């Protein structure tokens, strides 16, 4: 079973290749937690009244969502752009840095075992690096989730990979 889930997860991650990251949800109140929207824009059952979200993000969610709580960083070819511990206020370095991947196409993905760290390469040569730093099995904090239309993958502490059926709205 674990072998099947690993192959399915790899295929699911690779389905992000060629997709545009059309929305990033981050900022004050979310700490270092980030949500990236890819694929078709799926209407929300109820619009979200949040002035910190774009009009598009108030009405839609991504067909594919990468939601991560672990340590992350965005690099260009020559410098570190931003990371998870930076100022996440409206004009802070985190939100400005994250804008570098909005409207950019995913060119490739590197997956590093055994923890399931990711490096997502974008068309503008930016790289989002996700470091799975959650290792305490007694903690309920996951590293990241990949939400697809019918399945949710979760990378839990110590590289434990889980899969569950996603309930429709």
Short mmCIF file of the C-alpha atoms (twelve columns), coordinates in Angstrom:
data_MODEL
# 
_entry.id   MODEL 
# 
loop_
_atom_site.group_PDB 
_atom_site.id 
_atom_site.type_symbol 
_atom_site.label_atom_id 
_atom_site.label_alt_id 
_atom_site.label_comp_id 
_atom_site.label_asym_id 
_atom_site.label_seq_id 
_atom_site.Cartn_x 
_atom_site.Cartn_y 
_atom_site.Cartn_z 
_atom_site.pdbx_PDB_model_num 
ATOM 1   C CA . UNK A 1   0.000   0.000  0.000   1 
ATOM 2   C CA . UNK A 2   2.733   2.515  0.968   1 
ATOM 3   C CA . UNK A 3   4.424   1.886  -2.409  1 
ATOM 4   C CA . UNK A 4   1.220   2.809  -4.238  1 
ATOM 5   C CA . UNK A 5   0.677   5.987  -2.232  1 
ATOM 6   C CA . UNK A 6   4.270   7.064  -2.906  1 
ATOM 7   C CA . UNK A 7   3.880   6.641  -6.668  1 
ATOM 8   C CA . UNK A 8   0.501   8.379  -6.611  1 
ATOM 9   C CA . UNK A 9   1.910   11.260 -4.565  1 
ATOM 10  C CA . UNK A 10  4.842   11.713 -6.946  1 
ATOM 11  C CA . UNK A 11  2.430   11.759 -9.901  1 
ATOM 12  C CA . UNK A 12  0.182   14.228 -8.109  1 
ATOM 13  C CA . UNK A 13  3.077   16.565 -7.363  1 
ATOM 14  C CA . UNK A 14  4.164   16.319 -11.007 1 
ATOM 15  C CA . UNK A 15  0.658   17.408 -12.046 1 
ATOM 16  C CA . UNK A 16  1.669   20.875 -10.784 1 
ATOM 17  C CA . UNK A 17  4.256   21.098 -13.577 1 
ATOM 18  C CA . UNK A 18  2.957   23.457 -16.241 1 
ATOM 19  C CA . UNK A 19  0.434   25.023 -13.853 1 
ATOM 20  C CA . UNK A 20  0.383   28.714 -12.989 1 
ATOM 21  C CA . UNK A 21  0.455   29.772 -9.343  1 
ATOM 22  C CA . UNK A 22  -2.418  32.258 -9.537  1 
ATOM 23  C CA . UNK A 23  -2.812  33.012 -5.858  1 
ATOM 24  C CA . UNK A 24  -0.855  33.112 -2.603  1 
ATOM 25  C CA . UNK A 25  -2.594  33.355 0.751   1 
ATOM 26  C CA . UNK A 26  -0.242  34.559 3.473   1 
ATOM 27  C CA . UNK A 27  0.262   37.437 5.822   1 
ATOM 28  C CA . UNK A 28  -0.451  38.812 9.240   1 
ATOM 29  C CA . UNK A 29  -2.556  36.420 11.247  1 
ATOM 30  C CA . UNK A 30  -1.262  33.329 9.434   1 
ATOM 31  C CA . UNK A 31  2.307   33.418 10.717  1 
ATOM 32  C CA . UNK A 32  4.532   31.509 8.321   1 
ATOM 33  C CA . UNK A 33  1.681   29.335 6.988   1 
ATOM 34  C CA . UNK A 34  1.246   29.670 3.220   1 
ATOM 35  C CA . UNK A 35  -1.342  28.468 0.724   1 
ATOM 36  C CA . UNK A 36  -0.651  28.423 -3.031  1 
ATOM 37  C CA . UNK A 37  -3.444  28.082 -5.605  1 
ATOM 38  C CA . UNK A 38  -2.909  26.301 -8.932  1 
ATOM 39  C CA . UNK A 39  -5.101  25.089 -11.776 1 
ATOM 40  C CA . UNK A 40  -8.700  25.976 -12.473 1 
ATOM 41  C CA . UNK A 41  -10.470 28.486 -10.271 1 
ATOM 42  C CA . UNK A 42  -13.178 26.642 -8.366  1 
ATOM 43  C CA . UNK A 43  -16.010 28.852 -7.051  1 
ATOM 44  C CA . UNK A 44  -16.313 28.841 -3.278  1 
ATOM 45  C CA . UNK A 45  -19.766 27.923 -1.947  1 
ATOM 46  C CA . UNK A 46  -19.732 31.188 0.000   1 
ATOM 47  C CA . UNK A 47  -17.444 34.129 -0.820  1 
ATOM 48  C CA . UNK A 48  -14.922 34.997 1.888   1 
ATOM 49  C CA . UNK A 49  -15.209 38.546 3.170   1 
ATOM 50  C CA . UNK A 50  -11.540 39.226 3.876   1 
ATOM 51  C CA . UNK A 51  -9.998  42.526 2.745   1 
ATOM 52  C CA . UNK A 52  -6.517  40.951 2.868   1 
ATOM 53  C CA . UNK A 53  -7.419  38.576 0.017   1 
ATOM 54  C CA . UNK A 54  -7.690  39.574 -3.616  1 
ATOM 55  C CA . UNK A 55  -11.197 39.679 -5.080  1 
ATOM 56  C CA . UNK A 56  -10.333 36.479 -6.948  1 
ATOM 57  C CA . UNK A 57  -9.241  34.712 -3.751  1 
ATOM 58  C CA . UNK A 58  -12.427 35.792 -1.986  1 
ATOM 59  C CA . UNK A 59  -14.500 33.994 -4.638  1 
ATOM 60  C CA . UNK A 60  -12.353 31.029 -5.748  1 
ATOM 61  C CA . UNK A 61  -9.968  28.379 -4.580  1 
ATOM 62  C CA . UNK A 62  -7.452  26.529 -6.680  1 
ATOM 63  C CA . UNK A 63  -8.209  23.183 -8.227  1 
ATOM 64  C CA . UNK A 64  -4.870  22.215 -6.649  1 
ATOM 65  C CA . UNK A 65  -3.672  23.790 -3.413  1 
ATOM 66  C CA . UNK A 66  -0.302  23.441 -1.740  1 
ATOM 67  C CA . UNK A 67  -0.656  24.360 1.933   1 
ATOM 68  C CA . UNK A 68  2.473   24.357 4.060   1 
ATOM 69  C CA . UNK A 69  3.221   25.022 7.711   1 
ATOM 70  C CA . UNK A 70  6.881   24.047 7.766   1 
ATOM 71  C CA . UNK A 71  9.970   26.118 7.041   1 
ATOM 72  C CA . UNK A 72  10.229  27.560 3.517   1 
ATOM 73  C CA . UNK A 73  12.329  29.968 1.466   1 
ATOM 74  C CA . UNK A 74  12.253  31.539 -2.007  1 
ATOM 75  C CA . UNK A 75  15.551  31.857 -3.875  1 
ATOM 76  C CA . UNK A 76  16.484  33.535 -7.125  1 
ATOM 77  C CA . UNK A 77  19.551  32.449 -9.057  1 
ATOM 78  C CA . UNK A 78  21.700  34.919 -7.124  1 
ATOM 79  C CA . UNK A 79  20.033  35.705 -3.797  1 
ATOM 80  C CA . UNK A 80  17.622  34.650 -1.106  1 
ATOM 81  C CA . UNK A 81  14.361  36.531 -1.738  1 
ATOM 82  C CA . UNK A 82  12.407  35.771 1.432   1 
ATOM 83  C CA . UNK A 83  11.630  33.108 3.987   1 
ATOM 84  C CA . UNK A 84  9.098   31.986 6.512   1 
ATOM 85  C CA . UNK A 85  10.318  34.086 9.440   1 
ATOM 86  C CA . UNK A 86  10.252  37.496 7.766   1 
ATOM 87  C CA . UNK A 87  7.888   40.407 8.239   1 
ATOM 88  C CA . UNK A 88  4.473   39.212 7.044   1 
ATOM 89  C CA . UNK A 89  2.635   42.521 7.270   1 
ATOM 90  C CA . UNK A 90  1.050   44.085 4.189   1 
ATOM 91  C CA . UNK A 91  4.242   45.813 3.017   1 
ATOM 92  C CA . UNK A 92  6.611   43.323 4.634   1 
ATOM 93  C CA . UNK A 93  9.387   41.401 2.950   1 
ATOM 94  C CA . UNK A 94  7.539   38.060 3.094   1 
ATOM 95  C CA . UNK A 95  4.508   39.184 1.099   1 
ATOM 96  C CA . UNK A 96  6.637   41.155 -1.345  1 
ATOM 97  C CA . UNK A 97  8.871   38.133 -1.854  1 
ATOM 98  C CA . UNK A 98  5.954   35.749 -2.369  1 
ATOM 99  C CA . UNK A 99  4.676   37.961 -5.190  1 
ATOM 100 C CA . UNK A 100 7.655   36.682 -7.214  1 
ATOM 101 C CA . UNK A 101 5.903   33.349 -7.747  1 
ATOM 102 C CA . UNK A 102 2.388   34.672 -8.459  1 
ATOM 103 C CA . UNK A 103 1.434   34.271 -12.137 1 
ATOM 104 C CA . UNK A 104 4.484   32.067 -12.702 1 
ATOM 105 C CA . UNK A 105 4.420   28.600 -14.238 1 
ATOM 106 C CA . UNK A 106 5.859   25.590 -12.421 1 
ATOM 107 C CA . UNK A 107 8.728   24.294 -14.576 1 
ATOM 108 C CA . UNK A 108 9.924   21.383 -12.420 1 
ATOM 109 C CA . UNK A 109 9.718   19.860 -8.967  1 
ATOM 110 C CA . UNK A 110 12.430  18.173 -6.956  1 
ATOM 111 C CA . UNK A 111 11.383  15.824 -4.195  1 
ATOM 112 C CA . UNK A 112 13.900  14.886 -1.511  1 
ATOM 113 C CA . UNK A 113 13.332  11.797 0.604   1 
ATOM 114 C CA . UNK A 114 12.969  10.659 3.314   1 
ATOM 115 C CA . UNK A 115 11.310  13.821 4.677   1 
ATOM 116 C CA . UNK A 116 9.547   14.847 1.407   1 
ATOM 117 C CA . UNK A 117 11.260  18.253 1.150   1 
ATOM 118 C CA . UNK A 118 10.342  20.080 -2.072  1 
ATOM 119 C CA . UNK A 119 12.020  22.483 -4.485  1 
ATOM 120 C CA . UNK A 120 9.512   24.004 -6.898  1 
ATOM 121 C CA . UNK A 121 11.146  25.735 -9.861  1 
ATOM 122 C CA . UNK A 122 9.164   28.524 -11.530 1 
ATOM 123 C CA . UNK A 123 9.391   30.003 -15.027 1 
ATOM 124 C CA . UNK A 124 11.021  33.214 -13.760 1 
ATOM 125 C CA . UNK A 125 13.882  31.136 -12.258 1 
ATOM 126 C CA . UNK A 126 12.596  31.511 -8.689  1 
ATOM 127 C CA . UNK A 127 12.717  28.388 -6.524  1 
ATOM 128 C CA . UNK A 128 10.382  27.763 -3.603  1 
ATOM 129 C CA . UNK A 129 12.099  25.437 -1.150  1 
ATOM 130 C CA . UNK A 130 9.977   23.643 1.436   1 
ATOM 131 C CA . UNK A 131 11.857  22.029 4.329   1 
ATOM 132 C CA . UNK A 132 9.924   19.437 6.319   1 
ATOM 133 C CA . UNK A 133 11.110  20.331 9.796   1 
ATOM 134 C CA . UNK A 134 8.254   18.786 11.776  1 
ATOM 135 C CA . UNK A 135 9.646   15.675 13.478  1 
ATOM 136 C CA . UNK A 136 7.757   15.348 16.765  1 
ATOM 137 C CA . UNK A 137 5.254   12.509 16.313  1 
ATOM 138 C CA . UNK A 138 3.313   13.651 19.390  1 
ATOM 139 C CA . UNK A 139 2.704   17.029 17.728  1 
ATOM 140 C CA . UNK A 140 -0.288  17.449 15.437  1 
ATOM 141 C CA . UNK A 141 1.426   19.940 13.116  1 
ATOM 142 C CA . UNK A 142 1.919   18.584 9.601   1 
ATOM 143 C CA . UNK A 143 4.620   19.781 7.229   1 
ATOM 144 C CA . UNK A 144 2.420   20.316 4.182   1 
ATOM 145 C CA . UNK A 145 -0.707  19.212 2.337   1 
ATOM 146 C CA . UNK A 146 -1.462  18.858 -1.348  1 
ATOM 147 C CA . UNK A 147 -5.174  19.284 -1.990  1 
ATOM 148 C CA . UNK A 148 -6.439  17.867 -5.279  1 
ATOM 149 C CA . UNK A 149 -10.069 17.693 -6.424  1 
ATOM 150 C CA . UNK A 150 -10.614 14.201 -4.975  1 
ATOM 151 C CA . UNK A 151 -7.608  13.491 -2.726  1 
ATOM 152 C CA . UNK A 152 -5.616  15.188 0.032   1 
ATOM 153 C CA . UNK A 153 -2.006  14.174 0.624   1 
ATOM 154 C CA . UNK A 154 -0.414  15.041 3.941   1 
ATOM 155 C CA . UNK A 155 3.272   14.983 4.789   1 
ATOM 156 C CA . UNK A 156 3.269   14.537 8.554   1 
ATOM 157 C CA . UNK A 157 6.151   14.616 11.037  1 
ATOM 158 C CA . UNK A 158 9.168   12.420 10.273  1 
ATOM 159 C CA . UNK A 159 8.166   12.051 6.625   1 
ATOM 160 C CA . UNK A 160 4.997   10.070 7.187   1 
ATOM 161 C CA . UNK A 161 2.892   10.264 4.022   1 
ATOM 162 C CA . UNK A 162 -0.889  10.008 4.306   1 
ATOM 163 C CA . UNK A 163 -3.717  10.086 1.792   1 
ATOM 164 C CA . UNK A 164 -7.421  10.706 2.315   1 
ATOM 165 C CA . UNK A 165 -10.477 11.181 0.157   1 
ATOM 166 C CA . UNK A 166 -11.451 14.831 -0.162  1 
ATOM 167 C CA . UNK A 167 -15.060 15.481 0.605   1 
ATOM 168 C CA . UNK A 168 -16.844 17.693 -1.939  1 
ATOM 169 C CA . UNK A 169 -18.123 21.085 -0.826  1 
# 
